[in-house]
């Protein structure tokens, strides 16, 4: 969108009408606008990561214009305990490149209270390497996404073997088959999560199979939720959906607000 003020107002309208307990947002650039918007959403708070692609920390000249990751949540439901960049420290030598040059997953460990039931959930917000360019570039992007996903899964299995996890965000790939060209078998770059049925439940995979689309321009699901097996049992069956109906809540949604639709799912703790 070219009108940032209109975009800010539209996003606020949509988030308030959706009335969710927690939102995971990708591609947040202007922190001041995010702060101003949340200040006009009574009962909500936010947290945003302090790094991005080519931006190691807030003092980096690239940080101001970097696409950042943020959570907005109801403060009486979600208590943010801690946040950090997964694989940002201690990851492999390939982690930086694989995660779009430093756009590491953003983990928010939170205490969640719903209807008198309290539990700890690790929300992991990802923004995978974009699928851009010619066939060779798409294949490289696929390899980087797959390397990123494989290392993330290995890390989570080692460090959070019995934890409640909801991994969500802009995966920049579908889960049933990849959107990249020239990949043998059209294998998704997140195959390690999809095939690890013992440890993970791909909540939004059923949306991919009939051809649902999570963006305004392409006929694929690239925004997803994947739960650990511990949290997967709390998923409310068939609640996951693409909230493309929000486009009727504002004018010219695709050009004034976002080229992605919200992807919603419910969990019963």
MIRO-191571 format. One record per residue: residue in one letter; chain; x, y, z of N, C-alpha, C in turn. Coordinates in Angstrom, 1 decimal. Example, Ala and Ser with C-alpha at 12.3 -4.5 7.8 and 13.67 -1.06 7.14 Angstrom:
residues 2
dopa vofi n.xx n.yy n.zz ca.xx ca.yy ca.zz c.xx c.yy c.zz
A A 13.2 -5.7 7.8 12.3 -4.5 7.8 13.2 -3.3 7.8
S A 12.8 -2.2 7.1 13.7 -1.1 7.1 12.9 0.0 7.9
end
This chain:
residues 269
dopa vofi n.xx n.yy n.zz ca.xx ca.yy ca.zz c.xx c.yy c.zz
X A 0.8 -1.2 0.0 0.0 0.0 0.0 0.9 1.3 0.0
X A 0.4 2.3 -0.7 1.1 3.6 -0.7 0.7 4.5 0.4
X A -0.5 4.3 0.9 -1.1 5.1 2.0 -0.9 4.4 3.3
X A 0.2 4.7 4.0 0.5 4.0 5.3 -0.5 4.2 6.3
X A -1.0 5.4 6.4 -2.0 5.8 7.4 -3.3 5.0 7.2
X A -3.7 4.8 5.9 -4.9 4.1 5.6 -4.7 2.6 5.9
X A -3.5 2.1 5.6 -3.2 0.7 5.9 -3.2 0.4 7.4
X A -2.6 1.3 8.2 -2.7 1.2 9.6 -4.1 1.1 10.2
X A -4.9 2.0 9.7 -6.3 2.1 10.1 -7.1 0.8 9.7
X A -6.8 0.3 8.5 -7.5 -0.9 8.0 -7.1 -2.1 8.8
X A -5.8 -2.2 9.1 -5.3 -3.4 9.9 -5.9 -3.3 11.3
X A -6.0 -2.2 11.9 -6.6 -2.1 13.2 -8.1 -2.5 13.1
X A -8.8 -2.1 12.1 -10.2 -2.4 12.0 -10.4 -4.0 11.9
X A -9.5 -4.6 11.1 -9.6 -6.0 10.9 -9.2 -6.8 12.2
X A -8.1 -6.4 12.8 -7.7 -7.1 14.0 -8.8 -7.0 15.1
X A -9.4 -5.8 15.3 -10.4 -5.6 16.3 -11.6 -6.4 16.0
X A -12.0 -6.5 14.8 -13.2 -7.2 14.4 -13.0 -8.7 14.5
X A -11.8 -9.2 14.2 -11.5 -10.6 14.4 -11.5 -11.0 15.8
X A -11.0 -10.1 16.7 -11.1 -10.3 18.1 -10.4 -11.6 18.6
X A -9.2 -11.8 18.0 -8.4 -13.0 18.4 -7.7 -12.8 19.7
X A -7.3 -13.9 20.3 -6.5 -13.8 21.5 -5.0 -13.4 21.2
X A -4.5 -13.9 20.1 -3.1 -13.7 19.7 -3.0 -13.6 18.2
X A -2.2 -12.6 17.7 -1.9 -12.5 16.3 -0.4 -12.6 16.1
X A -0.1 -13.2 15.0 1.3 -13.3 14.6 1.5 -12.5 13.2
X A 2.2 -11.5 13.2 2.3 -10.6 12.0 3.7 -10.7 11.4
X A 3.8 -10.8 10.1 5.0 -10.7 9.4 5.1 -9.4 8.6
X A 6.3 -9.1 8.2 6.6 -7.9 7.4 6.1 -6.6 8.0
X A 6.4 -6.5 9.3 6.1 -5.2 10.1 7.4 -4.4 9.9
X A 7.3 -3.2 9.3 8.4 -2.3 9.1 8.5 -1.2 10.1
X A 7.4 -0.4 10.2 7.4 0.8 11.1 6.9 0.5 12.5
X A 7.8 0.4 13.4 7.5 0.1 14.8 6.6 1.2 15.4
X A 6.8 2.4 15.1 6.0 3.5 15.7 4.6 3.4 15.3
X A 4.3 3.0 14.0 2.9 2.8 13.6 2.3 1.6 14.3
X A 3.1 0.5 14.5 2.6 -0.7 15.2 2.2 -0.3 16.7
X A 3.1 0.5 17.3 2.8 0.9 18.7 1.6 1.8 18.8
X A 1.5 2.7 17.8 0.3 3.6 17.8 -1.0 2.8 17.6
X A -0.9 1.8 16.7 -2.1 1.1 16.4 -2.6 0.3 17.6
X A -1.6 -0.4 18.3 -1.9 -1.3 19.4 -2.4 -0.4 20.6
X A -1.9 0.8 20.7 -2.4 1.8 21.7 -3.9 2.1 21.6
X A -4.4 1.9 20.4 -5.8 2.2 20.1 -6.6 0.9 20.1
X A -6.0 -0.2 20.6 -6.7 -1.5 20.7 -6.8 -1.8 22.2
X A -7.8 -1.4 22.9 -7.9 -1.6 24.3 -7.7 -3.1 24.7
X A -6.9 -3.3 25.7 -6.7 -4.7 26.2 -5.6 -5.5 25.5
X A -5.0 -4.9 24.4 -4.0 -5.6 23.7 -2.6 -5.1 24.0
X A -1.6 -5.9 23.9 -0.2 -5.5 24.0 0.6 -6.2 22.8
X A 1.9 -5.8 22.7 2.6 -6.4 21.6 4.1 -6.6 21.9
X A 4.7 -7.4 21.2 6.2 -7.6 21.2 6.7 -7.8 19.8
X A 7.9 -7.2 19.5 8.4 -7.2 18.2 9.9 -7.6 18.3
X A 10.4 -8.3 17.3 11.8 -8.8 17.3 12.8 -7.6 17.0
X A 14.0 -7.8 17.5 15.0 -6.8 17.4 16.1 -7.1 16.3
X A 15.6 -7.8 15.3 16.5 -8.2 14.2 15.7 -8.4 12.9
X A 16.4 -8.6 11.8 15.7 -8.8 10.5 16.8 -9.2 9.5
X A 16.3 -9.3 8.2 17.3 -9.6 7.1 18.3 -8.5 7.1
X A 19.6 -8.9 7.1 20.8 -8.0 7.1 20.8 -7.0 8.2
X A 20.0 -7.2 9.2 19.9 -6.4 10.4 20.1 -7.2 11.7
X A 21.3 -7.1 12.2 21.7 -7.9 13.4 21.0 -7.4 14.7
X A 20.8 -6.1 14.8 20.2 -5.6 16.0 19.6 -4.2 15.6
X A 18.9 -3.5 16.6 18.3 -2.2 16.3 19.3 -1.1 15.9
X A 20.6 -1.3 16.3 21.6 -0.3 15.9 22.0 -0.4 14.5
X A 21.7 -1.5 13.8 22.1 -1.7 12.4 21.3 -0.8 11.5
X A 22.0 -0.1 10.6 21.3 0.8 9.7 20.1 0.2 8.9
X A 20.2 -1.1 8.7 19.1 -1.8 8.0 17.9 -2.2 8.8
X A 18.0 -2.0 10.1 16.9 -2.5 11.0 15.6 -1.6 10.8
X A 15.7 -0.4 10.6 14.6 0.5 10.4 13.7 0.1 9.3
X A 14.3 -0.4 8.2 13.5 -0.7 7.0 13.3 -2.2 6.8
X A 13.8 -3.0 7.8 13.7 -4.5 7.7 12.3 -4.9 8.0
X A 11.9 -6.0 7.4 10.6 -6.7 7.7 10.8 -7.4 9.0
X A 10.0 -7.0 10.0 10.2 -7.6 11.3 8.9 -8.5 11.7
X A 9.1 -9.2 12.7 8.1 -10.1 13.2 7.5 -9.7 14.5
X A 6.2 -9.7 14.7 5.5 -9.2 15.9 4.4 -10.1 16.3
X A 4.1 -10.1 17.6 2.9 -10.7 18.2 2.1 -9.6 18.8
X A 0.8 -9.6 18.6 -0.1 -8.8 19.3 -1.1 -9.7 20.0
X A -1.3 -9.4 21.3 -2.1 -10.4 22.1 -2.9 -9.7 23.2
X A -4.0 -10.4 23.6 -4.8 -9.9 24.7 -4.1 -10.1 26.0
X A -3.8 -9.0 26.7 -3.0 -9.0 27.9 -3.6 -9.8 29.0
X A -4.9 -9.9 29.0 -5.5 -10.7 30.1 -5.6 -12.1 29.8
X A -5.2 -12.5 28.6 -5.2 -13.9 28.2 -3.8 -14.5 28.1
X A -3.0 -13.7 27.5 -1.6 -14.1 27.1 -0.6 -13.2 27.9
X A 0.2 -13.9 28.7 1.3 -13.2 29.4 2.6 -13.6 28.8
X A 3.2 -12.6 28.2 4.5 -12.9 27.5 5.6 -13.1 28.6
X A 6.2 -14.3 28.6 7.2 -14.6 29.6 8.6 -14.2 29.1
X A 8.9 -14.6 27.8 10.2 -14.3 27.2 10.1 -14.5 25.7
X A 11.0 -13.8 25.0 11.1 -13.9 23.6 12.6 -14.0 23.2
X A 12.8 -14.7 22.0 14.2 -14.7 21.5 14.1 -15.2 20.0
X A 15.2 -15.0 19.3 15.3 -15.5 17.9 15.9 -16.9 17.9
X A 15.1 -17.8 17.4 15.5 -19.2 17.4 16.6 -19.4 16.3
X A 17.7 -20.0 16.7 18.9 -20.2 15.8 19.7 -19.0 15.6
X A 19.3 -17.9 16.2 20.0 -16.6 16.0 21.4 -16.7 16.6
X A 21.4 -17.4 17.8 22.7 -17.7 18.4 22.8 -19.2 18.6
X A 23.9 -19.8 18.2 24.0 -21.3 18.4 23.6 -22.1 17.2
X A 23.1 -21.4 16.2 22.6 -22.2 15.0 23.8 -22.6 14.2
X A 23.6 -23.3 13.1 24.6 -23.7 12.2 25.2 -22.6 11.4
X A 26.3 -22.8 10.7 26.9 -21.8 9.9 26.0 -21.4 8.7
X A 25.0 -22.3 8.4 24.1 -22.0 7.3 22.8 -21.3 7.7
X A 22.5 -21.2 9.0 21.3 -20.7 9.5 21.0 -19.3 9.1
X A 22.0 -18.4 9.1 21.8 -17.0 8.7 21.3 -16.9 7.3
X A 22.0 -17.6 6.4 21.6 -17.5 5.0 20.3 -18.2 4.7
X A 20.1 -19.3 5.3 18.8 -20.1 5.1 17.6 -19.3 5.6
X A 17.8 -18.5 6.6 16.6 -17.7 7.2 16.7 -16.3 6.6
X A 16.8 -16.2 5.3 16.7 -15.0 4.5 17.6 -13.9 5.1
X A 18.9 -14.3 5.3 19.9 -13.4 5.8 19.6 -12.8 7.1
X A 19.3 -13.7 8.1 19.1 -13.2 9.4 17.7 -13.0 9.9
X A 16.7 -13.4 9.1 15.3 -13.3 9.5 14.9 -14.6 10.3
X A 15.5 -14.8 11.4 15.3 -16.0 12.2 13.9 -16.1 12.8
X A 13.4 -17.3 13.1 12.1 -17.4 13.7 12.1 -16.7 15.1
X A 10.9 -16.1 15.4 10.8 -15.3 16.6 9.9 -16.1 17.6
X A 10.4 -16.5 18.7 9.7 -17.4 19.7 9.2 -16.5 20.8
X A 7.9 -16.6 21.1 7.4 -16.0 22.3 6.8 -17.1 23.2
X A 7.5 -17.3 24.4 7.0 -18.2 25.4 6.0 -17.5 26.2
X A 4.8 -18.0 26.3 3.7 -17.3 27.0 2.9 -18.2 27.9
X A 2.4 -17.6 28.9 1.4 -18.2 29.8 0.1 -17.8 29.3
X A -0.7 -18.8 28.9 -2.0 -18.6 28.3 -3.1 -19.1 29.2
X A -4.1 -18.2 29.5 -5.2 -18.6 30.3 -6.5 -18.4 29.5
X A -7.2 -19.5 29.3 -8.5 -19.5 28.6 -9.5 -20.3 29.5
X A -10.6 -19.6 29.8 -11.7 -20.2 30.6 -11.2 -20.9 31.8
X A -10.3 -20.3 32.5 -9.8 -20.8 33.8 -8.7 -21.9 33.7
X A -8.3 -22.2 32.4 -7.2 -23.2 32.2 -6.0 -22.5 31.8
X A -4.9 -22.7 32.5 -3.6 -22.0 32.2 -2.6 -23.0 31.8
X A -1.9 -22.7 30.7 -0.8 -23.5 30.2 0.3 -22.6 29.6
X A 1.4 -23.2 29.4 2.5 -22.5 28.7 2.6 -22.9 27.2
X A 2.6 -22.0 26.3 2.7 -22.2 24.9 3.9 -21.5 24.3
X A 4.6 -22.1 23.5 5.7 -21.5 22.7 5.2 -21.2 21.3
X A 4.9 -19.9 21.1 4.5 -19.4 19.7 5.8 -19.1 18.9
X A 5.9 -19.8 17.8 7.1 -19.5 17.0 6.7 -19.0 15.6
X A 7.0 -17.7 15.4 6.6 -17.0 14.2 7.7 -17.0 13.2
X A 7.4 -17.6 12.0 8.4 -17.7 10.9 8.0 -16.9 9.7
X A 9.0 -16.4 9.0 8.9 -15.8 7.7 9.9 -16.4 6.8
X A 9.6 -17.4 6.1 10.5 -18.2 5.3 11.1 -17.4 4.1
X A 12.2 -17.8 3.5 12.8 -17.2 2.4 11.8 -17.2 1.2
X A 11.6 -16.1 0.6 10.6 -15.9 -0.5 11.0 -16.7 -1.7
X A 10.0 -17.1 -2.4 10.2 -17.9 -3.7 10.1 -16.9 -4.8
X A 11.3 -16.5 -5.3 11.4 -15.5 -6.3 12.4 -15.8 -7.4
X A 12.2 -15.2 -8.6 13.2 -15.3 -9.6 12.9 -16.4 -10.6
X A 13.9 -16.8 -11.4 13.8 -17.8 -12.4 13.9 -19.2 -11.7
X A 13.9 -20.2 -12.5 13.8 -21.6 -12.0 15.0 -21.9 -11.1
X A 16.2 -21.4 -11.5 17.4 -21.7 -10.7 17.3 -20.9 -9.4
X A 16.8 -19.7 -9.4 16.7 -18.9 -8.1 15.6 -19.6 -7.2
X A 14.5 -20.1 -7.8 13.5 -20.7 -7.0 14.0 -22.0 -6.4
X A 14.9 -22.7 -7.1 15.4 -23.9 -6.6 16.4 -23.6 -5.4
X A 17.1 -22.5 -5.5 18.0 -22.1 -4.5 17.2 -21.7 -3.2
X A 16.1 -20.9 -3.5 15.2 -20.5 -2.4 14.6 -21.7 -1.7
X A 14.2 -22.7 -2.5 13.7 -23.9 -1.9 14.7 -24.6 -1.0
X A 16.0 -24.7 -1.5 17.0 -25.3 -0.7 17.3 -24.6 0.6
X A 17.2 -23.3 0.5 17.4 -22.5 1.7 16.3 -22.7 2.7
X A 15.0 -22.7 2.2 13.9 -22.9 3.1 13.9 -24.3 3.7
X A 14.3 -25.3 2.9 14.3 -26.6 3.4 15.4 -26.8 4.5
X A 16.6 -26.2 4.2 17.7 -26.2 5.2 17.2 -25.5 6.5
X A 16.5 -24.4 6.4 16.0 -23.7 7.5 15.0 -24.5 8.3
X A 14.1 -25.1 7.6 13.1 -25.9 8.3 13.7 -27.2 8.9
X A 14.6 -27.8 8.2 15.2 -29.0 8.8 15.9 -28.7 10.1
X A 16.7 -27.6 10.1 17.4 -27.3 11.3 16.5 -26.8 12.4
X A 15.5 -26.1 12.1 14.5 -25.7 13.1 13.8 -26.9 13.7
X A 13.4 -27.8 12.9 12.8 -29.0 13.5 13.7 -29.8 14.4
X A 15.0 -30.0 13.9 16.0 -30.7 14.7 16.2 -30.0 16.1
X A 16.3 -28.7 16.0 16.5 -27.9 17.2 15.3 -28.0 18.2
X A 14.1 -27.9 17.6 12.9 -28.0 18.5 12.8 -29.4 19.1
X A 13.0 -30.4 18.3 13.0 -31.8 18.8 14.0 -32.0 20.0
X A 15.1 -31.4 19.9 16.2 -31.5 20.9 15.9 -30.7 22.1
X A 15.4 -29.4 21.9 15.3 -28.5 23.0 13.9 -28.4 23.6
X A 12.9 -28.8 22.8 11.5 -28.7 23.3 10.8 -30.0 23.0
X A 11.3 -31.2 23.5 10.7 -32.5 23.2 9.3 -32.7 23.7
X A 8.9 -32.0 24.8 7.6 -32.2 25.3 6.8 -30.9 25.5
X A 7.1 -29.9 24.7 6.5 -28.6 24.9 5.3 -28.3 24.0
X A 4.5 -27.4 24.4 3.4 -26.9 23.6 4.0 -25.9 22.6
X A 3.8 -26.2 21.3 4.4 -25.3 20.3 3.3 -25.1 19.3
X A 3.2 -23.8 18.9 2.4 -23.5 17.7 3.4 -22.6 16.8
X A 3.8 -23.2 15.7 4.6 -22.5 14.7 3.7 -22.0 13.6
X A 3.8 -20.7 13.3 2.9 -20.0 12.4 3.5 -18.9 11.7
X A 2.9 -18.4 10.6 3.4 -17.3 9.9 3.4 -17.5 8.4
X A 4.3 -16.7 7.8 4.4 -16.7 6.3 5.5 -17.7 6.0
X A 5.1 -18.9 5.6 6.1 -20.0 5.3 6.7 -19.8 3.9
X A 6.1 -19.0 3.1 6.5 -18.8 1.7 6.6 -20.1 0.9
X A 5.8 -21.1 1.3 5.7 -22.3 0.6 4.4 -23.0 1.1
X A 3.9 -23.9 0.2 2.7 -24.7 0.6 3.2 -26.0 1.3
X A 2.3 -26.6 2.0 2.6 -27.8 2.7 2.3 -29.1 2.0
X A 1.4 -29.1 1.1 1.1 -30.3 0.3 2.1 -30.5 -0.8
X A 2.5 -29.5 -1.5 3.6 -29.5 -2.5 4.1 -28.1 -2.6
X A 5.4 -28.0 -3.1 6.0 -26.7 -3.1 5.5 -25.9 -4.2
X A 5.6 -24.6 -4.0 5.3 -23.6 -5.1 6.4 -23.3 -6.0
X A 7.6 -23.8 -5.6 8.8 -23.6 -6.4 8.8 -24.5 -7.7
X A 9.4 -24.0 -8.7 9.5 -24.7 -10.0 10.8 -25.6 -10.1
X A 10.6 -26.8 -10.6 11.8 -27.6 -10.9 12.3 -28.4 -9.7
X A 11.4 -28.6 -8.7 11.7 -29.5 -7.6 11.2 -30.9 -7.8
X A 12.0 -31.9 -7.8 11.6 -33.3 -8.0 10.4 -33.7 -7.1
X A 9.3 -34.2 -7.7 8.2 -34.6 -6.9 7.4 -33.4 -6.3
X A 7.8 -32.2 -6.6 7.1 -31.0 -6.1 7.1 -31.1 -4.5
X A 8.1 -31.6 -4.0 8.2 -31.8 -2.5 8.3 -30.4 -1.8
X A 7.4 -30.3 -0.8 7.4 -29.0 0.0 8.7 -28.9 0.7
X A 9.2 -27.6 0.9 10.4 -27.4 1.6 10.3 -27.6 3.1
X A 9.1 -27.8 3.6 8.8 -28.1 5.0 8.5 -29.6 5.2
X A 9.0 -30.4 4.3 8.7 -31.9 4.3 9.1 -32.5 5.7
X A 10.1 -32.0 6.3 10.6 -32.6 7.6 9.5 -32.5 8.7
X A 8.8 -31.4 8.7 7.7 -31.2 9.6 6.5 -32.0 9.2
X A 6.1 -32.0 7.9 4.9 -32.7 7.4 5.1 -34.2 7.7
X A 6.2 -34.8 7.4 6.4 -36.2 7.5 6.7 -36.7 9.0
X A 7.0 -35.8 9.9 7.2 -36.1 11.3 5.8 -36.2 12.0
X A 5.0 -37.1 11.7 3.7 -37.2 12.2 3.6 -37.5 13.7
X A 4.7 -38.1 14.2 4.8 -38.4 15.6 4.9 -37.1 16.5
X A 5.6 -36.1 15.9 5.8 -34.9 16.7 5.1 -33.6 16.3
X A 4.5 -33.6 15.1 3.9 -32.4 14.6 2.6 -32.7 13.9
X A 1.7 -31.7 14.0 0.4 -31.7 13.3 0.3 -30.5 12.4
X A 0.3 -30.7 11.1 0.2 -29.5 10.2 -1.2 -29.1 10.1
X A -1.6 -28.1 11.0 -3.0 -27.7 11.2 -3.6 -27.2 9.9
X A -2.9 -26.5 9.0 -3.4 -25.9 7.8 -3.2 -26.8 6.6
X A -2.6 -27.9 6.7 -2.5 -28.8 5.5 -3.8 -29.2 4.8
X A -4.9 -29.4 5.6 -6.2 -29.7 5.0 -6.7 -28.6 4.1
X A -6.2 -27.3 4.4 -6.6 -26.2 3.5 -5.9 -26.2 2.2
X A -4.7 -26.8 2.2 -3.9 -26.8 1.0 -4.4 -27.8 0.0
X A -4.9 -29.0 0.5 -5.3 -30.1 -0.4 -6.4 -29.7 -1.4
X A -7.5 -28.9 -0.9 -8.5 -28.5 -1.9 -8.1 -27.3 -2.7
X A -7.0 -26.7 -2.5 -6.5 -25.6 -3.2 -6.9 -24.2 -2.7
X A -7.0 -24.1 -1.3 -7.2 -22.8 -0.7 -6.1 -21.9 -1.0
X A -6.3 -20.6 -1.0 -5.3 -19.6 -1.2 -5.2 -18.6 0.0
X A -4.0 -18.3 0.4 -3.9 -17.4 1.6 -3.5 -16.0 1.2
X A -3.3 -15.8 -0.2 -2.9 -14.5 -0.6 -3.9 -14.0 -1.7
X A -3.8 -12.7 -2.0 -4.8 -12.2 -3.0 -4.4 -12.5 -4.4
X A -3.1 -12.9 -4.6 -2.6 -13.0 -6.0 -2.3 -14.4 -6.5
X A -2.1 -15.4 -5.6 -1.7 -16.7 -6.0 -2.6 -17.8 -5.4
X A -2.7 -18.9 -6.1 -3.7 -19.9 -5.8 -3.0 -21.0 -4.9
X A -2.3 -20.6 -3.9 -1.7 -21.5 -3.0 -1.8 -21.0 -1.5
X A -1.6 -21.9 -0.6 -1.5 -21.6 0.8 -0.1 -21.5 1.2
X A 0.4 -20.2 1.5 1.8 -20.1 2.0 1.8 -19.6 3.4
X A 0.7 -19.3 4.0 0.6 -18.9 5.4 0.0 -20.1 6.2
X A 0.7 -20.6 7.2 0.4 -21.8 7.8 0.5 -21.8 9.4
X A -0.1 -22.9 9.9 0.1 -23.2 11.3 0.5 -24.7 11.5
X A 1.5 -24.9 12.2 1.9 -26.3 12.5 2.1 -26.4 14.1
X A 1.4 -27.4 14.7 1.4 -27.5 16.1 2.3 -28.7 16.5
X A 2.9 -28.7 17.6 3.5 -29.9 18.2 2.4 -30.9 18.5
X A 2.8 -32.1 18.7 1.8 -33.1 19.0 1.1 -32.8 20.4
X A 1.8 -32.1 21.3 1.2 -31.8 22.6 0.1 -30.7 22.4
X A 0.3 -29.7 21.5 -0.7 -28.7 21.3 -1.7 -29.2 20.2
X A -1.3 -30.1 19.3 -2.2 -30.5 18.3 -3.5 -31.1 18.8
X A -3.4 -31.8 19.9 -4.6 -32.4 20.5 -5.6 -31.4 21.0
X A -5.1 -30.1 21.2 -6.0 -29.0 21.6 -6.7 -28.3 20.4
X A -6.2 -28.6 19.2 -6.8 -27.9 18.0 -8.3 -28.3 17.9
X A -9.1 -27.3 17.7 -10.5 -27.5 17.4 -10.7 -28.0 16.0
X A -11.1 -29.2 15.7 -11.2 -29.7 14.4 -12.0 -28.8 13.4
X A -11.4 -28.6 12.2 -12.0 -27.9 11.1 -12.2 -26.4 11.4
X A -11.5 -25.9 12.5 -11.6 -24.5 12.8 -10.6 -23.6 11.9
X A -9.6 -24.3 11.4 -8.6 -23.5 10.6 -9.3 -23.1 9.3
X A -9.1 -21.8 9.0 -9.6 -21.3 7.7 -8.9 -20.0 7.3
X A -9.0 -19.7 6.0 -8.5 -18.5 5.5 -9.6 -17.4 5.6
X A -9.3 -16.4 6.4 -10.3 -15.3 6.7 -10.3 -14.3 5.5
X A -10.6 -14.8 4.3 -10.6 -13.8 3.2 -11.9 -12.9 3.2
X A -12.8 -13.2 4.1 -14.0 -12.4 4.3 -13.6 -11.0 4.9
X A -12.4 -10.9 5.4 -12.0 -9.6 6.0 -11.9 -8.5 4.9
X A -11.8 -9.0 3.6 -11.7 -8.0 2.5 -12.9 -7.2 2.3
X A -14.0 -7.6 2.9 -15.3 -6.9 2.8 -15.4 -5.8 3.9
X A -14.5 -5.9 4.9 -14.5 -4.9 6.0 -13.8 -3.6 5.7
X A -13.0 -3.6 4.7 -12.3 -2.3 4.3 -12.4 -2.2 2.8
X A -12.0 -1.0 2.3 -12.1 -0.8 0.8 -10.8 -1.2 0.2
X A -10.9 -1.9 -1.0 -9.7 -2.3 -1.8 -8.7 -3.0 -1.0
X A -9.1 -4.1 -0.3 -8.2 -4.8 0.6 -6.8 -5.0 0.1
X A -6.7 -5.7 -1.1 -5.4 -6.1 -1.6 -4.5 -5.0 -1.9
X A -5.0 -3.8 -2.3 -4.1 -2.7 -2.5 -3.9 -1.7 -1.4
X A -4.9 -1.7 -0.4 -4.9 -0.8 0.7 -4.4 -1.4 2.0
X A -4.4 -2.7 2.1 -4.1 -3.3 3.4 -3.0 -4.3 3.4
X A -3.2 -5.4 2.6 -2.2 -6.5 2.5 -2.5 -7.4 1.3
X A -1.5 -8.1 0.9 -1.7 -9.1 -0.2 -1.8 -10.5 0.5
X A -1.9 -10.6 1.8 -2.1 -11.8 2.5 -3.4 -11.7 3.3
X A -4.1 -12.8 3.4 -5.3 -12.9 4.3 -4.9 -13.5 5.6
X A -5.6 -13.1 6.7 -5.4 -13.8 8.0 -5.7 -15.3 7.9
X A -5.0 -16.1 8.5 -5.2 -17.5 8.6 -5.5 -17.8 10.1
X A -6.7 -18.3 10.4 -7.2 -18.4 11.7 -7.4 -19.9 12.1
X A -7.1 -20.2 13.4 -7.4 -21.5 14.0 -7.7 -21.3 15.5
X A -8.5 -22.3 16.0 -8.9 -22.2 17.4 -8.3 -23.4 18.1
X A -8.0 -23.2 19.4 -7.4 -24.3 20.3 -8.2 -24.2 21.6
X A -8.6 -25.4 22.1 -9.3 -25.6 23.3 -8.3 -26.2 24.4
X A -7.9 -25.3 25.3 -6.9 -25.8 26.2 -7.5 -26.7 27.3
end
